[in-house]
Amino acid sequence: MPLLLSVLLPDVFHRVLAFLRLDDAELVRKLIQAGVIVGLAWGARWLVRGLARRIGHAARADAPGRLTEVERRGATLADLVRSVGGTVAVLAAALMVLDLFINIGPPVAGLGVVGLAISFGAQTLVKDVIAGFFLLLENHYGVGDVVRIAHVEGTVERVTLRSTVLRDGHGVVHFVPNGQVEVVSNLTRQWSRAVVDVGVSYGVDVDRAMQVLREVLREFGSDASWRDRVVGEPTVAGVEALGESRVELRAWVNMVPGAHGDAERELRRRIKNRFGKAGIEIPVPQRMVRMVGDAEPKAATP
């Protein structure tokens, strides 16, 4: 390689060697060392990726269709190891290769002073990284959790030291800097709750309506397609509110993390069908409008 460069670009090649204070033999030796460093960096990245995969596999449980808390924690740590470990390996290799040809001590010291000056203008970045470290350390949430942070609610797809990536119910991806996470509302820690409010007319026997509601919840909890996801016993809380045109009844079912949304939709479907068969009216809001004007109504003109 040095011989080829000396033939094709003799002036440039000799000027570079003179600048680096190297001869042909020493250049070959340093290029070999650089190749070894690059190879070791590639191997380190491969090991980091393998470690991340092992973390993910070790946390995987025999529960198809849903993520357990251990799996969420494992996926979060695997992403962190993959991103941070790969970055550190590449950066270390680049500095070591550069140090083979030039003394990077004085430039690094100068960059340290410049970095100190830049850090005063990058306080937000530092705040995000520190906040991300404590979020991961204290395990506030992980990949797969449904959370509400910074006025955004969605499923956690990725967590890094810098930011958290959420995808909401409409499929929109939100990138939330960790420094903006002041309050974390984790909707899927250990279990999630499917809450359904249903209104009945004031003329309906509330006790009968609650009995029918209990039957619906009992059938839901014993259904083969749902019982594995139900945690505890379904509950009819009772009368939640007295509205203008309806009596609000509340029921809830504790579900495995992340299954509350599907359970709420299924319960509403079952309640609507069962109340219709039982003759229990779910009222439609009605409004009476009184027209003030002519005593006799006018015929509508075509």
Disulfide bonds with the S-S distance in Angstrom:
none
